[in-house]
Amino acid sequence: MANLLMIESWLQSTGLMLPPLLRDGGHHYVLVTRDPDLYRLPDGEPHPVLALADEVVVAETNDAAALVAAARAVAARRGSTAC
């Protein structure tokens, strides 16, 4: 089992297929996004990337320092190491 950090995601294709594959493989992930509302399907339901995440962290993903800080905070909370 792996604990992964997902920084944003595609909304189609692999973005739809990867979350169930991770879950079915026993893996967990934290989604880091600048806007969780981007991850809504046309009917308003949560996109699988959002629905299957163990945690959603809002951070400015276009700012390297903010992204690294968010990743370190996740690692500290989850007892992992971060770069």
N, CA, C and O atoms as a GROMACS GRO file, in nm:
protein
  332
    1MET      N    1   0.083  -0.117   0.000
    1MET     CA    2   0.000   0.000   0.000
    1MET      C    3   0.088   0.124   0.000
    1MET      O    4   0.184   0.133   0.077
    2ALA      N    5   0.055   0.218  -0.086
    2ALA     CA    6   0.130   0.344  -0.094
    2ALA      C    7   0.041   0.459  -0.050
    2ALA      O    8  -0.081   0.457  -0.068
    3ASN      N    9   0.104   0.559   0.007
    3ASN     CA   10   0.038   0.685   0.038
    3ASN      C   11   0.094   0.788  -0.058
    3ASN      O   12   0.215   0.814  -0.057
    4LEU      N   13   0.008   0.845  -0.140
    4LEU     CA   14   0.051   0.932  -0.248
    4LEU      C   15   0.001   1.074  -0.231
    4LEU      O   16  -0.100   1.098  -0.165
    5LEU      N   17   0.073   1.166  -0.290
    5LEU     CA   18   0.033   1.305  -0.296
    5LEU      C   19   0.002   1.335  -0.442
    5LEU      O   20   0.090   1.328  -0.528
    6MET      N   21  -0.124   1.368  -0.471
    6MET     CA   22  -0.165   1.400  -0.607
    6MET      C   23  -0.180   1.552  -0.617
    6MET      O   24  -0.258   1.612  -0.544
    7ILE      N   25  -0.106   1.611  -0.706
    7ILE     CA   26  -0.110   1.756  -0.725
    7ILE      C   27  -0.190   1.782  -0.852
    7ILE      O   28  -0.144   1.759  -0.963
    8GLU      N   29  -0.312   1.832  -0.832
    8GLU     CA   30  -0.407   1.853  -0.940
    8GLU      C   31  -0.425   1.722  -1.016
    8GLU      O   32  -0.361   1.622  -0.982
    9SER      N   33  -0.511   1.719  -1.115
    9SER     CA   34  -0.534   1.597  -1.191
    9SER      C   35  -0.603   1.631  -1.322
    9SER      O   36  -0.668   1.734  -1.335
   10TRP      N   37  -0.589   1.543  -1.416
   10TRP     CA   38  -0.668   1.554  -1.538
   10TRP      C   39  -0.812   1.525  -1.500
   10TRP      O   40  -0.838   1.450  -1.407
   11LEU      N   41  -0.904   1.584  -1.574
   11LEU     CA   42  -1.045   1.562  -1.545
   11LEU      C   43  -1.105   1.449  -1.628
   11LEU      O   44  -1.206   1.390  -1.589
   12GLN      N   45  -1.044   1.418  -1.740
   12GLN     CA   46  -1.094   1.313  -1.827
   12GLN      C   47  -0.991   1.200  -1.831
   12GLN      O   48  -0.888   1.207  -1.764
   13SER      N   49  -1.018   1.099  -1.908
   13SER     CA   50  -0.925   0.990  -1.934
   13SER      C   51  -0.865   0.934  -1.806
   13SER      O   52  -0.936   0.875  -1.725
   14THR      N   53  -0.735   0.952  -1.787
   14THR     CA   54  -0.670   0.895  -1.668
   14THR      C   55  -0.721   0.956  -1.538
   14THR      O   56  -0.715   0.892  -1.434
   15GLY      N   57  -0.771   1.080  -1.543
   15GLY     CA   58  -0.828   1.141  -1.424
   15GLY      C   59  -0.950   1.068  -1.374
   15GLY      O   60  -0.979   1.069  -1.254
   16LEU      N   61  -1.022   1.004  -1.464
   16LEU     CA   62  -1.138   0.924  -1.426
   16LEU      C   63  -1.099   0.782  -1.388
   16LEU      O   64  -1.162   0.722  -1.301
   17MET      N   65  -0.996   0.729  -1.451
   17MET     CA   66  -0.958   0.589  -1.430
   17MET      C   67  -0.865   0.568  -1.312
   17MET      O   68  -0.875   0.466  -1.243
   18LEU      N   69  -0.775   0.662  -1.286
   18LEU     CA   70  -0.672   0.640  -1.185
   18LEU      C   71  -0.726   0.628  -1.042
   18LEU      O   72  -0.684   0.537  -0.971
   19PRO      N   73  -0.815   0.714  -0.996
   19PRO     CA   74  -0.860   0.704  -0.856
   19PRO      C   75  -0.917   0.567  -0.818
   19PRO      O   76  -0.880   0.513  -0.714
   20PRO      N   77  -1.007   0.507  -0.898
   20PRO     CA   78  -1.055   0.373  -0.862
   20PRO      C   79  -0.944   0.268  -0.864
   20PRO      O   80  -0.944   0.176  -0.782
   21LEU      N   81  -0.851   0.282  -0.958
   21LEU     CA   82  -0.740   0.186  -0.962
   21LEU      C   83  -0.654   0.196  -0.837
   21LEU      O   84  -0.612   0.094  -0.782
   22LEU      N   85  -0.627   0.318  -0.792
   22LEU     CA   86  -0.550   0.335  -0.669
   22LEU      C   87  -0.623   0.273  -0.551
   22LEU      O   88  -0.564   0.198  -0.473
   23ARG      N   89  -0.751   0.304  -0.538
   23ARG     CA   90  -0.831   0.250  -0.428
   23ARG      C   91  -0.833   0.097  -0.432
   23ARG      O   92  -0.811   0.032  -0.330
   24ASP      N   93  -0.860   0.042  -0.549
   24ASP     CA   94  -0.868  -0.104  -0.562
   24ASP      C   95  -0.735  -0.171  -0.534
   24ASP      O   96  -0.731  -0.287  -0.494
   25GLY      N   97  -0.626  -0.098  -0.555
   25GLY     CA   98  -0.493  -0.152  -0.525
   25GLY      C   99  -0.453  -0.132  -0.379
   25GLY      O  100  -0.342  -0.170  -0.340
   26GLY      N  101  -0.541  -0.074  -0.299
   26GLY     CA  102  -0.512  -0.054  -0.158
   26GLY      C  103  -0.432   0.071  -0.126
   26GLY      O  104  -0.382   0.086  -0.015
   27HIS      N  105  -0.421   0.160  -0.224
   27HIS     CA  106  -0.343   0.283  -0.206
   27HIS      C  107  -0.432   0.398  -0.160
   27HIS      O  108  -0.554   0.394  -0.177
   28HIS      N  109  -0.370   0.497  -0.101
   28HIS     CA  110  -0.439   0.617  -0.053
   28HIS      C  111  -0.369   0.739  -0.112
   28HIS      O  112  -0.249   0.736  -0.138
   29TYR      N  113  -0.447   0.846  -0.131
   29TYR     CA  114  -0.384   0.968  -0.180
   29TYR      C  115  -0.451   1.091  -0.120
   29TYR      O  116  -0.568   1.090  -0.081
   30VAL      N  117  -0.371   1.196  -0.116
   30VAL     CA  118  -0.416   1.329  -0.078
   30VAL      C  119  -0.413   1.413  -0.204
   30VAL      O  120  -0.311   1.417  -0.274
   31LEU      N  121  -0.523   1.479  -0.234
   31LEU     CA  122  -0.530   1.568  -0.349
   31LEU      C  123  -0.496   1.710  -0.304
   31LEU      O  124  -0.558   1.762  -0.212
   32VAL      N  125  -0.399   1.770  -0.370
   32VAL     CA  126  -0.367   1.911  -0.347
   32VAL      C  127  -0.416   1.986  -0.470
   32VAL      O  128  -0.376   1.956  -0.582
   33THR      N  129  -0.501   2.084  -0.448
   33THR     CA  130  -0.559   2.161  -0.557
   33THR      C  131  -0.578   2.306  -0.514
   33THR      O  132  -0.595   2.335  -0.396
   34ARG      N  133  -0.575   2.395  -0.610
   34ARG     CA  134  -0.602   2.534  -0.576
   34ARG      C  135  -0.751   2.561  -0.573
   34ARG      O  136  -0.794   2.660  -0.516
   35ASP      N  137  -0.833   2.471  -0.635
   35ASP     CA  138  -0.977   2.493  -0.641
   35ASP      C  139  -1.051   2.359  -0.647
   35ASP      O  140  -1.064   2.302  -0.755
   36PRO      N  141  -1.099   2.309  -0.533
   36PRO     CA  142  -1.171   2.182  -0.534
   36PRO      C  143  -1.296   2.183  -0.621
   36PRO      O  144  -1.340   2.077  -0.667
   37ASP      N  145  -1.355   2.300  -0.645
   37ASP     CA  146  -1.476   2.307  -0.728
   37ASP      C  147  -1.450   2.271  -0.873
   37ASP      O  148  -1.544   2.245  -0.948
   38LEU      N  149  -1.323   2.270  -0.915
   38LEU     CA  150  -1.290   2.225  -1.051
   38LEU      C  151  -1.323   2.077  -1.068
   38LEU      O  152  -1.344   2.030  -1.180
   39TYR      N  153  -1.327   2.005  -0.959
   39TYR     CA  154  -1.345   1.860  -0.962
   39TYR      C  155  -1.490   1.823  -0.935
   39TYR      O  156  -1.521   1.749  -0.842
   40ARG      N  157  -1.578   1.875  -1.018
   40ARG     CA  158  -1.721   1.844  -1.014
   40ARG      C  159  -1.760   1.794  -1.153
   40ARG      O  160  -1.717   1.849  -1.255
   41LEU      N  161  -1.841   1.692  -1.156
   41LEU     CA  162  -1.893   1.640  -1.282
   41LEU      C  163  -2.006   1.732  -1.329
   41LEU      O  164  -2.057   1.811  -1.250
   42PRO      N  165  -2.046   1.722  -1.455
   42PRO     CA  166  -2.153   1.809  -1.506
   42PRO      C  167  -2.282   1.805  -1.423
   42PRO      O  168  -2.355   1.903  -1.417
   43ASP      N  169  -2.310   1.691  -1.361
   43ASP     CA  170  -2.432   1.681  -1.280
   43ASP      C  171  -2.414   1.734  -1.138
   43ASP      O  172  -2.505   1.727  -1.056
   44GLY      N  173  -2.294   1.787  -1.109
   44GLY     CA  174  -2.266   1.844  -0.976
   44GLY      C  175  -2.205   1.747  -0.878
   44GLY      O  176  -2.156   1.788  -0.772
   45GLU      N  177  -2.205   1.619  -0.910
   45GLU     CA  178  -2.144   1.520  -0.822
   45GLU      C  179  -1.992   1.538  -0.822
   45GLU      O  180  -1.936   1.590  -0.919
   46PRO      N  181  -1.925   1.496  -0.714
   46PRO     CA  182  -1.779   1.507  -0.712
   46PRO      C  183  -1.714   1.415  -0.815
   46PRO      O  184  -1.755   1.300  -0.833
   47HIS      N  185  -1.612   1.466  -0.880
   47HIS     CA  186  -1.529   1.388  -0.972
   47HIS      C  187  -1.461   1.278  -0.890
   47HIS      O  188  -1.435   1.299  -0.772
   48PRO      N  189  -1.432   1.161  -0.948
   48PRO     CA  190  -1.365   1.055  -0.873
   48PRO      C  191  -1.235   1.099  -0.804
   48PRO      O  192  -1.202   1.049  -0.696
   49VAL      N  193  -1.162   1.191  -0.865
   49VAL     CA  194  -1.038   1.238  -0.803
   49VAL      C  195  -1.068   1.302  -0.666
   49VAL      O  196  -0.992   1.285  -0.571
   50LEU      N  197  -1.177   1.374  -0.660
   50LEU     CA  198  -1.218   1.440  -0.536
   50LEU      C  199  -1.286   1.340  -0.442
   50LEU      O  200  -1.257   1.336  -0.323
   51ALA      N  201  -1.376   1.262  -0.497
   51ALA     CA  202  -1.456   1.170  -0.415
   51ALA      C  203  -1.374   1.062  -0.347
   51ALA      O  204  -1.407   1.020  -0.236
   52LEU      N  205  -1.268   1.016  -0.410
   52LEU     CA  206  -1.191   0.905  -0.356
   52LEU      C  207  -1.064   0.947  -0.282
   52LEU      O  208  -0.990   0.862  -0.232
   53ALA      N  209  -1.039   1.077  -0.275
   53ALA     CA  210  -0.921   1.126  -0.201
   53ALA      C  211  -0.943   1.106  -0.051
   53ALA      O  212  -1.054   1.125   0.000
   54ASP      N  213  -0.838   1.068   0.018
   54ASP     CA  214  -0.845   1.058   0.165
   54ASP      C  215  -0.857   1.196   0.228
   54ASP      O  216  -0.917   1.213   0.334
   55GLU      N  217  -0.799   1.293   0.161
   55GLU     CA  218  -0.796   1.430   0.211
   55GLU      C  219  -0.780   1.522   0.091
   55GLU      O  220  -0.715   1.487  -0.007
   56VAL      N  221  -0.838   1.641   0.100
   56VAL     CA  222  -0.820   1.743  -0.003
   56VAL      C  223  -0.758   1.864   0.064
   56VAL      O  224  -0.811   1.917   0.162
   57VAL      N  225  -0.646   1.908   0.010
   57VAL     CA  226  -0.573   2.023   0.063
   57VAL      C  227  -0.580   2.134  -0.041
   57VAL      O  228  -0.548   2.114  -0.158
   58VAL      N  229  -0.623   2.251   0.003
   58VAL     CA  230  -0.629   2.366  -0.087
   58VAL      C  231  -0.500   2.446  -0.069
   58VAL      O  232  -0.467   2.492   0.040
   59ALA      N  233  -0.428   2.459  -0.181
   59ALA     CA  234  -0.302   2.536  -0.182
   59ALA      C  235  -0.284   2.590  -0.324
   59ALA      O  236  -0.336   2.534  -0.420
   60GLU      N  237  -0.210   2.698  -0.335
   60GLU     CA  238  -0.183   2.755  -0.467
   60GLU      C  239  -0.080   2.665  -0.538
   60GLU      O  240   0.039   2.671  -0.509
   61THR      N  241  -0.129   2.584  -0.629
   61THR     CA  242  -0.043   2.486  -0.696
   61THR      C  243   0.045   2.547  -0.803
   61THR      O  244   0.130   2.478  -0.860
   62ASN      N  245   0.027   2.674  -0.833
   62ASN     CA  246   0.115   2.742  -0.928
   62ASN      C  247   0.227   2.818  -0.857
   62ASN      O  248   0.302   2.891  -0.921
   63ASP      N  249   0.238   2.802  -0.728
   63ASP     CA  250   0.340   2.868  -0.646
   63ASP      C  251   0.423   2.757  -0.580
   63ASP      O  252   0.375   2.689  -0.489
   64ALA      N  253   0.546   2.741  -0.625
   64ALA     CA  254   0.630   2.631  -0.577
   64ALA      C  255   0.646   2.632  -0.425
   64ALA      O  256   0.638   2.527  -0.362
   65ALA      N  257   0.669   2.749  -0.366
   65ALA     CA  258   0.688   2.756  -0.221
   65ALA      C  259   0.561   2.714  -0.147
   65ALA      O  260   0.568   2.642  -0.048
   66ALA      N  261   0.445   2.758  -0.194
   66ALA     CA  262   0.319   2.721  -0.130
   66ALA      C  263   0.293   2.572  -0.145
   66ALA      O  264   0.242   2.507  -0.053
   67LEU      N  265   0.327   2.517  -0.260
   67LEU     CA  266   0.307   2.375  -0.285
   67LEU      C  267   0.398   2.290  -0.197
   67LEU      O  268   0.353   2.191  -0.140
   68VAL      N  269   0.524   2.328  -0.185
   68VAL     CA  270   0.616   2.255  -0.098
   68VAL      C  271   0.570   2.263   0.047
   68VAL      O  272   0.576   2.164   0.120
   69ALA      N  273   0.525   2.380   0.090
   69ALA     CA  274   0.476   2.395   0.227
   69ALA      C  275   0.355   2.304   0.251
   69ALA      O  276   0.345   2.242   0.356
   70ALA      N  277   0.264   2.297   0.155
   70ALA     CA  278   0.147   2.210   0.169
   70ALA      C  279   0.189   2.063   0.175
   70ALA      O  280   0.136   1.987   0.256
   71ALA      N  281   0.283   2.024   0.091
   71ALA     CA  282   0.331   1.886   0.090
   71ALA      C  283   0.397   1.850   0.223
   71ALA      O  284   0.377   1.741   0.275
   72ARG      N  285   0.476   1.940   0.276
   72ARG     CA  286   0.541   1.916   0.406
   72ARG      C  287   0.438   1.905   0.518
   72ARG      O  288   0.454   1.823   0.608
   73ALA      N  289   0.335   1.988   0.514
   73ALA     CA  290   0.231   1.982   0.616
   73ALA      C  291   0.156   1.848   0.609
   73ALA      O  292   0.126   1.788   0.712
   74VAL      N  293   0.127   1.802   0.490
   74VAL     CA  294   0.062   1.672   0.474
   74VAL      C  295   0.152   1.561   0.528
   74VAL      O  296   0.106   1.474   0.602
   75ALA      N  297   0.279   1.564   0.491
   75ALA     CA  298   0.373   1.463   0.539
   75ALA      C  299   0.383   1.463   0.691
   75ALA      O  300   0.389   1.357   0.752
   76ALA      N  301   0.386   1.580   0.752
   76ALA     CA  302   0.395   1.589   0.898
   76ALA      C  303   0.270   1.530   0.964
   76ALA      O  304   0.281   1.458   1.064
   77ARG      N  305   0.152   1.560   0.909
   77ARG     CA  306   0.028   1.507   0.966
   77ARG      C  307   0.017   1.357   0.949
   77ARG      O  308  -0.039   1.288   1.034
   78ARG      N  309   0.069   1.307   0.841
   78ARG     CA  310   0.052   1.165   0.808
   78ARG      C  311   0.172   1.079   0.847
   78ARG      O  312   0.175   0.959   0.820
   79GLY      N  313   0.271   1.142   0.909
   79GLY     CA  314   0.387   1.066   0.955
   79GLY      C  315   0.477   1.017   0.844
   79GLY      O  316   0.539   0.912   0.855
   80SER      N  317   0.485   1.093   0.735
   80SER     CA  318   0.571   1.060   0.622
   80SER      C  319   0.685   1.159   0.615
   80SER      O  320   0.693   1.252   0.695
   81THR      N  321   0.772   1.138   0.520
   81THR     CA  322   0.879   1.234   0.496
   81THR      C  323   0.850   1.308   0.367
   81THR      O  324   0.789   1.252   0.276
   82ALA      N  325   0.893   1.430   0.359
   82ALA     CA  326   0.875   1.510   0.239
   82ALA      C  327   1.007   1.576   0.204
   82ALA      O  328   1.091   1.599   0.291
   83CYS      N  329   1.025   1.607   0.078
   83CYS     CA  330   1.146   1.676   0.033
   83CYS      C  331   1.145   1.819   0.080
   83CYS      O  332   1.239   1.893   0.052
   0.00000   0.00000   0.00000
